[in-house]
Amino acid sequence: QVQLVESGGGLAQPGGSLRLSCAASGLTLDNYAIGWFRQAPGKEREGVSCIGSSVDITYYADSVKGRFTISKDNAKNTVYLQMNSLKPEDTAVYYCNAESRFYQYWGQGTQVTVSS
């Protein structure tokens, strides 16, 4: 059974930092592209960042470029999203996604709230 479990969300002040984790079980990260998406209230889900499967190619949305960093620890089968210089507009539920040629899986999401 495949599971993606996000953690690390919470409340942060503007300018602060959080690190999200996506722990995978039932699949090997090297076989999947892993992405972080977010959905704010009343808005569509949007892609934030992703990292390739066997090659560590990364992508960042313009809105987070230079502030967020995605990384992968194959030994722990976990992907991280380091979020620095947080802004109120980063407030959303963040979801982890694993995608291969034939399969796609989603985590349950973790809430990130940026507020003073």
Number of C-alpha atoms within 10 A of each C-alpha: 5 13 16 22 18 23 19 16 18 14 16 18 15 17 14 14 18 20 16 23 22 27 19 20 15 10 14 15 25 16 14 20 21 29 24 25 19 22 19 17 9 6 9 9 15 14 17 22 22 25 21 18 19 11 9 14 10 16 16 19 13 10 11 17 12 12 15 20 18 23 16 20 11 11 8 11 16 20 24 21 22 16 20 17 15 22 19 15 12 20 20 21 18 26 26 29 21 26 17 14 8 5 8 12 14 19 19 14 22 21 19 22 21 21 16 9
